[in-house]
């Protein structure tokens, strides 16, 4: 069997959720969209169901997968519904729903529902992706109440630069939100992972932890609270071939690496088809049998190469960790010019192996 795999530590996942809950001081929806950021939505939801206040997904397909697996906790559709016909499924499966556009509001007004909905009304406070304009927010709230189709409304928005701890943008967006919701008696949901970790001044009755659940920091710099997170995924494989090269020899496609000295090269069963970033440059950190090393040469579809020159005792069969507890996904992401979110979501083809350790 090909040795590439991703180990998923469910106890670390629970630890990170409890940290989010502690920081929130209130209820927290565990965000398991995009197959729990590549960690397996069903297994992650099952691991958290006894403690989580609920879950959040992007779309109804993801919610129905959880319901089919027996998840009975509240599930919020972060993008709401894409067609009015989905309201029947939302009603049938007792899903919570974000409303961010006028046509969605009209669809609810016209819907024939068996029970009133739990709606999260989204304000565009400055991210300019989705959400009601501040001038239209209170009118949307009143229309939902007047429709008779809504049991509860939670007021929400999303921050565009909460991962930048030196930016004033989050405070500016908070001020827009506070003005837009003035006088509305409803619970509030504002804090995502970076807001939970770095912005304790932001009020939130409901938080929405995402990337922090999986043990990765959303910040580019070190941050005290984020240092308490535990990595959930360990991406690993093994050395399947060893080459001893003299100085001056190229390695891999495009000769992006040329040995400057006699070099011992380990070929590892891992590549961009598995989700490892193709653009990870020479020098990107890895561990080989627990010892620090580096990627050398260009990442191929199914294989890549690592430097074994200064690691006596390593060789055929040596374990290579690409990210996990020994190599932080955030460090790999910086080297590859991406973010941990994308690293995790791109993991595919390799089996996910779950443990409680």
WOGIUR-V548957 format. One record per backbone hydrogen bond with DSSP energy under -1.0 kcal/mol. NH is the residue of the N-H (numbers start at 0). CO is the residue of the C=O. E is the energy in kcal/mol with one decimal. If there is no record, write none. Layout:
# WOGIUR-V548957
nh	co	e
NH	CO	E
NH	CO	E
This chain:
# WOGIUR-V548957
nh	co	e
4	235	-2.5
5	350	-2.6
6	233	-2.8
7	352	-3.3
8	231	-2.7
9	354	-2.9
12	8	-1.5
13	9	-2.1
14	10	-2.3
15	11	-2.4
16	12	-2.0
17	13	-2.5
18	14	-2.0
19	15	-2.2
20	16	-2.7
21	17	-2.4
22	18	-2.6
23	19	-2.4
24	20	-2.2
26	204	-1.2
28	206	-2.7
29	53	-2.5
30	208	-2.5
31	55	-2.6
35	31	-1.9
36	32	-2.3
37	33	-1.8
38	35	-1.7
39	34	-2.5
43	39	-2.2
44	40	-2.8
45	41	-2.6
46	42	-2.0
47	43	-1.4
48	44	-1.4
50	47	-1.6
51	47	-3.2
52	27	-1.2
54	73	-2.7
55	29	-2.1
56	75	-2.8
62	58	-1.6
63	59	-2.8
64	60	-1.6
65	61	-1.4
66	62	-2.4
67	63	-2.6
68	64	-1.1
69	66	-1.7
70	65	-2.4
75	54	-2.8
76	95	-2.1
77	56	-3.4
78	57	-1.4
79	76	-1.4
85	82	-1.8
86	83	-1.7
87	84	-1.1
89	85	-2.4
90	86	-2.5
91	87	-2.5
92	88	-2.6
94	89	-2.3
95	74	-2.9
96	117	-2.4
97	76	-1.9
98	119	-2.5
104	100	-1.6
105	101	-2.3
106	102	-2.0
107	103	-2.0
108	104	-2.1
109	105	-1.6
116	148	-3.1
118	151	-2.7
119	96	-2.5
120	153	-2.4
121	98	-2.4
122	155	-2.6
123	131	-2.7
124	122	-1.2
131	121	-2.7
135	132	-1.9
139	135	-1.9
140	136	-2.2
141	137	-2.5
142	138	-2.2
143	139	-2.1
144	140	-2.1
145	141	-2.5
146	142	-1.3
150	116	-3.0
151	116	-1.4
153	118	-2.4
154	186	-3.1
155	120	-2.6
156	188	-1.4
163	160	-1.9
166	163	-1.9
171	167	-2.0
172	168	-2.7
173	169	-2.4
174	170	-2.0
175	171	-1.8
176	172	-2.6
177	173	-2.8
178	174	-2.0
179	175	-2.4
180	176	-2.3
183	180	-2.5
185	183	-1.2
188	154	-2.8
195	191	-2.5
196	192	-2.4
197	193	-2.4
198	194	-1.7
201	198	-1.5
204	187	-1.9
205	187	-1.9
206	26	-2.4
207	190	-3.2
212	209	-1.6
213	210	-1.1
214	211	-1.5
215	210	-1.3
226	222	-1.5
227	224	-2.0
228	225	-1.7
231	213	-1.7
233	6	-2.3
234	322	-2.1
235	4	-2.7
236	319	-2.0
238	317	-2.1
239	266	-3.4
240	266	-1.1
242	264	-2.7
244	262	-3.3
247	258	-3.6
250	256	-2.2
254	251	-1.5
255	252	-1.0
258	248	-2.7
262	244	-2.8
264	242	-3.6
265	305	-2.8
266	240	-3.2
267	303	-3.1
268	237	-1.7
269	267	-1.9
271	299	-2.1
272	300	-2.1
273	270	-1.3
275	270	-1.7
279	276	-1.5
282	294	-2.7
283	280	-2.1
285	292	-1.5
286	320	-2.1
287	290	-3.0
288	318	-3.4
290	287	-1.8
292	285	-2.7
294	283	-2.3
295	304	-2.6
299	302	-2.4
303	267	-1.6
305	265	-2.6
306	293	-2.0
307	263	-3.3
310	307	-2.0
313	310	-1.8
316	238	-2.7
317	314	-2.6
319	236	-3.0
320	286	-2.5
321	234	-3.1
322	234	-1.0
323	326	-3.0
331	327	-1.7
332	328	-2.6
333	329	-2.1
334	330	-2.0
335	331	-2.2
337	332	-2.8
342	338	-1.7
343	339	-2.6
344	340	-2.4
345	341	-1.9
346	343	-1.3
347	273	-1.8
349	347	-1.8
352	5	-2.9
354	7	-2.4
